[in-house]
């Protein structure tokens, strides 16, 4: 029998890691860095835990890469 843990919320980030997110940037501006900073700010403001909020992230570009598991 499977034990299910109740949680408040499941948050999953699906992040574009292809070159297109940087194509129109001025020199020195990184959309990837902006995305990471946004995720860090959001995640640091919530209670994460087994019976709290679960967070996961996956990036895609030419290949799928799992960054964090929920």
GUTIPA-45366 format. One record per residue (C-alpha): x, y, z. Coordinates in steps of 0.1 Angstrom, whole numbers, plus 5000, padded with zeros to 4 digits. Layout:
BEGIN
XYZ/...
This chain:
BEGIN
500050005000/501250354991/501450625017/500350965004/501651285021/499351585020/500951905010/499752265005/500952314969/503052154942/505052404921/506752294889/508952524869/509352444832/512252654820/513452724784/517152664783/517552704745/519552974729/516453164719/516053314754/519253504748/518853594711/517653954715/519454054747/521754354748/525354264758/525754174794/522054094800/521153734808/517653614806/518753284821/520153464852/516853664855/514853334854/517053174881/516853484903/513053484900/512753114909/515153164939/513153464952/509853274948/511052954964/512753124993/509553305002/507552975008/507652695032/509052385015/508852035030/507351695028/504051805043/504352165030/504952294995/506752074970/508952234943/510352084911/512052224880/512852094845/514652274817/514352214780/516352314750/517952054727/517551804755/515351764786/517151814819/515551754854/516852024877/514851944909/512351674917/509051744934/
